[in-house]
């Protein structure tokens, strides 16, 4: 049987390529085709790039860090999560959601522009920030990057609009109820400022709330909005890989309602259903409602936390993912 392993990363714990390699090792009775995926968040550069260049920047809290610029077909690929990612600062517990800032992405953008590519693709997802991208915009203006001098695309993993970013994503970034309110007020004020200064109403564009409003900021400096998952799926030939498979295995760290709108699991399910393929979804944790919905669509959902407990699932997810898939496929 031909098994397509089309995983996203399990954020902060195990990468999509590592999962593909592990399943190739353990599913010895099957032909495994590993096809690591990303929707614009963690792993975006690793999945897409053919070459890499390391650059220095700052993280969401202003601390020095390094990141990789990816290069493919004369396009430079930026993964915002490599500098302003939530996982980089220790998750929600290590974040200061009001102070967290997107200016580190500007350093990557400046380095990318210097390479004179035919386009720059910025993966937006997994950020610690809810600054509406103002950190990026201010520093980009100072460096002569507004409007962006090369074609720019923002690869988005959600359809949330700009002013809803704090309410939808703030709590998972460590924001209290009061901080969510403050961030929402700030986003609304920033929306009006962007409209006055750049003539763009960011709330009229789905996805501008990605990465705490970074999607909207990239739009106002001249970028176009695109689906992160779509960008990856096209470049790796996902449809043809699904067509050729007997069964598809996919997954991510947490399965919830957002997983089905713009993210890897939802995208894989839709494309697999087009070809009438069974999907086995393996996740670290899951909301009951979303897991039930996926099962009602005729697919399997395997949850590490339910089988092995939460602590063990966080400790050795790679081995446990393999164990669950073997238990189903043999």
Secondary structure as UniProt FT lines:
FT   STRAND          2..5
FT   TURN            11..13
FT   HELIX           16..26
FT   TURN            28..29
FT   STRAND          31..34
FT   TURN            42..43
FT   HELIX           44..48
FT   STRAND          51..58
FT   TURN            60..61
FT   STRAND          64..72
FT   TURN            73..74
FT   STRAND          75..79
FT   HELIX           81..84
FT   HELIX           87..89
FT   HELIX           92..94
FT   TURN            97..99
FT   HELIX           104..114
FT   TURN            115..116
FT   STRAND          119..123
FT   TURN            132..133
FT   HELIX           134..142
FT   TURN            143..144
FT   STRAND          152..156
FT   HELIX           162..164
FT   HELIX           165..169
FT   HELIX           171..173
FT   HELIX           177..198
FT   HELIX           202..204
FT   TURN            206..209
FT   HELIX           210..220
FT   TURN            221..222
FT   STRAND          224..227
FT   HELIX           228..236
FT   HELIX           238..244
FT   STRAND          247..255
FT   HELIX           257..260
FT   HELIX           264..274
FT   TURN            275..276
FT   STRAND          278..286
FT   HELIX           288..296
FT   TURN            297..298
FT   STRAND          300..303
FT   HELIX           304..308
FT   HELIX           310..315
FT   HELIX           317..329
//
